[in-house]
Amino acid sequence: MSRPLLTKQLTPEEFGNYYFLKEELKEFCRREGLNVSGNKGDLEKRIIHLPNKTSSEIKLDSKLGENFKFSEDKREFFKKEIGSSFKFKVKFQKWLKANPDKTYRDAIDEYFRIQNSKEKTEIGKQFQYNQYIRDFFENNKDKTLDDAIKCWKYKKSLKGHNRYEDSDLTALTGE
């Protein structure tokens, strides 16, 4: 019997029974929208864990379900429904996990509500750079990202906290 083609229909057991070149695995991952980085073992793990469902099986009225997983089939579904600009942003991810009884239709509505909301997403404490840049631009709408980065580099070289202060602008004047 000849080796089967590498497709989504191949079961994990069938997949494991055959040898595929790394380049074949990468090509499959590209076709399926999976990450192509890593060694051969990484690629094989991605392929084995790829659900055999296509986004067409996800319906607008399907429930999100417990333990919502951010998989390629769900990303594909949301991109088809929302558009190519769709991203699993943190606030939306939290909503999906917190609302297992909601439908995909509800999720799409929530995605647009979050996108159109003026409320800012809380930035985690570990992301000091992101918080600094946000605070910099709230106080300096006329400045550039290069200016913000210069001020950040100056700030992090100082002893103490890394929160933005107007005195950080001295980094731009060299005083």
Long-range contacts (C-beta under 8 A, 24 or more apart in sequence): 6-47, 8-32, 8-50, 8-52, 8-54, 9-52, 11-52, 12-48, 15-44, 15-47, 15-48, 16-48, 32-72, 33-72, 33-75, 33-76, 34-72, 55-80, 58-104, 59-104, 60-103, 60-104, 60-105, 60-108, 61-103, 61-104, 61-105, 62-103, 62-104, 63-100, 63-101, 63-102, 63-103, 64-96, 64-99, 64-100, 64-101, 64-102, 64-103, 64-104, 64-106, 64-107, 65-100, 66-100, 67-97, 67-100, 68-96, 68-97, 68-100, 70-96, 77-104, 78-107, 78-108, 78-111, 81-108, 82-108, 82-111, 82-112, 86-111, 89-114, 89-121, 90-121, 91-121, 128-162, 128-163, 131-163, 131-164, 132-162, 132-163, 132-164, 135-163, 135-164, 136-164, 136-168, 139-164, 139-166, 140-169, 143-172, 147-172
